[in-house]
Amino acid sequence: MKIRIFFFCFLLVFSLYPLYNYASSDYKEVHTSLGKVIVGLNKDMALEKFGLPTSATENIWYYSGPETFFIYFPPASLLSIHLYPQFCETTEGVPLEFRALGYFSDFKVQDITSQVQFLFSDPQNFSTDKPRLIIPQRAGEYQIRAKYKDIISNPAYITIKGSQEETGGVIEKEKLLSIDILPFKPKVSPDTRLSFVALGTFFDSSKNRYFIRDISQEVMWFTQQDKDIVDFKDNPIYFPSVGRVKVFCKYQNLESFPQEVEVQDNLAPFKETIKHITLLPEFIFTNLNNDVTLRAFGTYYNNRVEDITSKVKWKVSDKEIITQLENGEFLPKSEGITEVIAELDDLESLPAKIIVVGKKDSLPAKEIHPKDLIFIRIIPDYLRIPLGEKRQLTAQGRYSDNSQADLTLLGEWMSSNDKVATVSKGRIDTASPGETKIYIKIKGITSLPASVVVEEAQLVSIIISPQNSQISMMESLNLKAEGYFTDSSRKDITSLVNWKIAKPRIIKIKEGKVRPLRIGQTQVRAEYLGLESLPADIKVVMTKGWLIYLIIKGIAFLMLGIIIIFLVLYFLTKKEKNKLEALFNKNPREFIVSIYENVKKILSIFGLSYQESIPPLSYAKLVEDRYSIKDNLFLRFTTKFEEAKYSYHILESNDAASTLNDYQNFLRILFGHYNNFSLVFKYCLTLIYRKPLFIRNS
């Protein structure tokens, strides 16, 4: 298989690569001598559509199964070039070293210095004997760019000064070396204003002394959220909403390192305890004649900033080189390099590096080698990375002539905990959740640490399966939502997602189980942690089985309705029957009248309506002739009714009993003239009119 894929790569380079000269939102299928090849997809799209490949190389993925095919990815292309350092200052004849870093479409960074062409704003004033090394020939302000093919880098700005002989020995008296802003990594609530302190580290060349000055009112303040940068004329700075915001400032063409502000809801009240100690200057180059002054600044959890120089305890790594005096002052004793740490309440600062050279009246610039590296700082110095993702760090070196250079690709990178993250050429690869410290070491000098926190893997995409489904109204469907995370893991998150249905009247979903509501087609998306999946199509169709089920269900509901109505009418009719039975003993006269009225309604139901114009006895004769009744049964019944209604005779219960007997016998004769089907229909009509038939003698 490896040989086959290797040969396949060559075939694709010459036959398929031209397909990428046009843009297309859809992938293409190309049939070659080795089989079907899919082009036009990136790796994320391929993973989402076809899943994990059987085997893979950098540019070719191979799939085996019911259908064998390949997916081809084009080689990474150069997107941009970054030239480092971006700002530098030196004197005539002192070499400068630049690096050109190429950023590619596959998110990789590569040193392409040897491949680029350097473009100077004034080329005749520079010589380039070796790659990366540029020797300025004349003082002035210049720009340099790196060019590779048609891509040009950002400009780097160079300030070249003349030698001391040419300038009459004039050296800049007070030079700003760096700017630090406090409080350190503050946390605030939304709609909060926070005051920042900008501390400038200066060097007075006339006294060979470093000093710290508060320049908060002189700098220009900026905030950066994502890629948006906003400048602020005033300090304090306003933070309107939740999120992470970087704050930095600029002064004398020098930009401070950014300070990250975390804006959170529902912050707990902060205690008045110290959170961080900033020790300035971070490095000092001095001689045995000059004492050294360090200043410690504390950041408290409530974001208060205080000069705590007089409160801290000092730790010196080599007390043979310097000795402590008071209030942050130290006296050099011998040549060498040492580090000083400030401690308060069991909290330590990062070390300040002090380099002591031999006893001289002064330290002219010509006695310090212009490229002696004295300090390294990693940018950024704090990172939070989801497991599985990569990040790039930059190492910035400061030299004895106060120039700066990018050292990212030159030093040896180290991680204090390789089980959490590893680092190579500034590129961080995460291994497991936790915290580690990152260092870079160059020529015996180790940088200040950068803190890296590896968080749990973050969700990057959601895929629903199956993607296309067709079900009937009688079926259900189980959808599965699978989450893809930054560490390349996959997890079933069906029970965690929220389901979004384009047409909620067609289906309903609960915990991934789809139940149809009506015929139609809709789309479903899964949403979790702000991420939304691609839609899955679900079609609900009609089937013969469902139609038969629907008919049976309708008939069943109809029968149930009829039964309920029947029972209601039955109990209402029974109630009327109970009333008649109650009259049998209590009021025989009323009983006889009531059952006669009842039988008249029954006769009208059976098709022989009573007419008010016909006398009762004539109506009785008509009934007896219609139904061939002998022995004057209905006539006796009618006569008894008239006696009960119009006479004042006293009627006893035996009169009611004889009348009831005639009533029951008449109904038997009446029912005998109809078949069973007709009787059922007539019975239902009697229930509708709530007229009881046979009455029990209680």
Secondary structure, DSSP 8 states (H G I E B T S, - for coil): -HHHHHHHHHHHHHHTGGGGGS--SS-EEEEETTEEEEES--HHHHHHHH-S-SEE-SSEEEE-SSS-EEEE-----EEEEEEE-SEEEEETT--EE-EEEEEETTS-EEE-GGG-EEEESSGGGEEEEETTEEEE-S-EEEEEEEEETTEE---EEEEEE--TTTTTT---SEEEEEEEEESSS-EE-SSEEE--EEEEEEEETTTTEEEEEE-TTTSEEEEEETTEEEEESSSSEEE-SSEEEEEEEEETTEE---EEEEE-SS-----S-EEEEEEESSEEEEETTS-EE-EEEEEETTS-EEE-TTT-EEEES-TTTEEE-STTEEEE-SSEEEEEEEEETTEE---EEEEEE---S---GGGS-TT-EEEEEEESSEEEEETT-EEE-EEEEEETTS-EEE-TTTSEEEES-TTTEEEETTEEEE-SSEEEEEEEEETTEE---EEEEEE---EEEEEEESSEEEEETT--EE-EEEEEETTS-EEE-TTT-EEEESSTTTEEEETTEEEE-SSEEEEEEEEETTEE---EEEEEE--HHHHHHHHHHHHHHHHHHHHHHHHHHHHHHHHHHHHHHHHHHH-HHHHHHHHHHHHHHHHHHTT----TTS-HHHHHHHHHHHHT--TTHHHHHHHHHHHHHH------HHHHHHHHHHHHHHHHHHHTTS-HHHHHHHHHHHHHTT---S----
